Structures are given as C-alpha cells and as structure tokens.
Amino acid sequence: MTQTLVEAAPAKINLALHVTRRREDGYHDLESLIVFADIADELHAEPAAEDSLEISGPFANGLGAGSSNLVMRAVAAFRQRWPGRVPDGLALHLVKNLPVAAGIGGGSADAAAALRILAGLATEPVPVGELADLAATLGADVPACLLSRPLVARGVGEILSPLSEFPNCHVVLINPMVPVATADVFRRLRAHDNYPLPALPEPLTRPAQLGLWLAETRNDLQPPAVKLVPVIGDIIEDLAETQGCMLARMSGSGATVFGLFGSEGQAHLAAQVMRERNPDHWVAAAPLMVV
C-alpha cells in the first residue's frame, strides 16, 4: 500500500421501518427497506507508524476522533479479529459531509467504510460472512452499510436480504440541524408489536410500483420523533407538497426527512424550493444507489 485509499460512506435511508417486537434483551426486532443515496462521507487511509484519525468537512465539529469514534472502533475490532493481516498503522482522514445523529447512518457508514478498506488491505481474503458478523458488533446499521445497496433488514438489523432489482429513483434529504437520540425516540414508542412489511412486488423495477408499495408502509419511529422535534412534521408536510414527490417520510430515528422522486429534475427543483423555505436546514438531492 503506497497510495491513499478512499472509500465512500453513503447515506442510509430507511424508506420503511416497522417495529415488530420488543425483545427480552431490551432491543427491538425491526423490518426495514433500506436504500443508500449517492451522497456520502469519505474515508481516506494511508500507511503510518500508528493508527490515527483526523476529521474535516462541514460536520466535523463536535465529533471526537479518539478511540470511541466508530471508525477507530472498527479498526481496533478488525485488528483484534484478524491480527497481522493489515499494515501496522493507518493514518485515517474522515471527510464528514453528512449530519451527525441524523437517522441516515453516518457513523455506521463510516465504520463500514473502514472495514471495507481493511478487508481490501488484508494479506489473506476475509470471509464476507465473518466481516458482517464483526460489523454487527459495532452497531445495528453497520452490516447494512457494509453492503450499501437496496435490501430488507430484519432482526435488529443483522438479517439482510439484498434486492436483485430496484427502480432508479432520486431523493431529497432535509435535516433541521436538530440531533435526535435514538434511545429517546424508542422510549416514546407506544406500540412495540406492529405489523411486518408487506411483500415486495416482483420484479420491483418502476418508481410507481415502489411508491404504491410504500403507501402501505410506515416508519413506526416517526410519530414519537415528531413529538420530540415537531419541525420534523413540518418538513414532511412541506416536502410532500412539492411537485413529483411520491412520498415524504422520516428516515430511521430522525431527524432527517426524505422525499422520493422519479426524476432528477423533480428532486433538484424540490431541493431548491426547500432550501429557499428553510435556509438554516441541511438540504441535499441525490440519486439512489441501485444494484
């Protein structure tokens, strides 16, 4: 390894998220249709005497670069699981383009990017299943972020079913710059045994099919999050009224809201409208990453 490696850490979006059961260990079983948008943090790595992490970018402030950072935890966990397979030290530089604590898996995506870099550097092949198992120890969203492709996640997020086909869609992402703690949202969740996701259409190739299917689904974390941060509800209502928006909904535990569009032009126009209405919000438009 003589050059800098760069790995993208794309934004994760829960198009639908059903909470189906509260488990005895206090966690919840979920069913979620997860996709990834082509907007991302970036992780750079090059050889060094020891492991280190530098963070830059628009959302670097307030994010620690020490051993508790998910990137550094991923590196430490990989070294422990497969000792001696990667260079002794890595100088890591994270460009933080995505909001923190935003329901779009930023930290999990960063950790997954670190694992992909390490697996690529390994002197022996790392089994995909074992890497996914390691990812699950770092956080519920990390296994999905490791794949960064359309999939259905079940359990606490570790049971993944990648989709062989997915329609070309575009999203607008809006965050009011208010962090939302996942634990606070779950504490306010009223029903813990909701209906699972309906069966997906086969083949799923057209945006209109996806829109119709999503109309029969929910994000069970959205109502408690809106009670915590009412502006989330305002954004959903405003975005839903923009031209061509098939669905406006909160992603994950919030506070990021997405709007789903069938064309790039509609998405960019909606993003422009929402920026003008909410100049203090983070707004981005991007295509979804498909198979």
VENHUWO-V738007 format. One line per field, one symbol per residue. ss: DSSP state (H for helix, E for strand, C for the rest). phi: phi as a letter, one per 30 degrees, with the letter a starting at -180 (. if undefined). A space follows every 10 residues. Layout:
ss = ???
phi = ???
//
This chain:
ss = CCCCEEEEEE EEEEEEEEEE EECCCCCEEE EEEEEEEEEE EEEEEEECCC CEEEEECCCC CCCCCCCCCH HHHHHHHHHH HCCCCCCCCE EEEEECCCCC CCCCCHHHHH HHHHHHHHHH HCCCCCCHHH HHHHHHHHCC CHHHHHHCCC EEEEECCCEE EECCCCCCCE EEEEECCCCC CHHHHHHCCC CCCCCCCCCC CCCCCCHHHH HHHHCCCCEC CHHHHHHHCC HHHHHHHHHH CCCCEEEEEE CCCCCCEEEE ECCHHHHHHH HHHHHHHCCC CEEEEEEECC C
phi = .cbdcbbdbd dcbddbbccc acdddjdbdb bbccbbcdba dbccbbdada dabcbbjdcd eicdcddddd dddddddddd dbdicbedbb ccbcccccec hcibiedddd dddddddddd dedbeceedd ddddeddcld ddeddddhbe accbickccc bdcdbaddbb bccbbdibdb dedddddcdd ccbddddddd dbdcbceded dddddcbbcd ddedddddbe dedddedddd dddiddabad chcicdcccc bdbddddddd dddddddbdc cdbbbadddc d
//
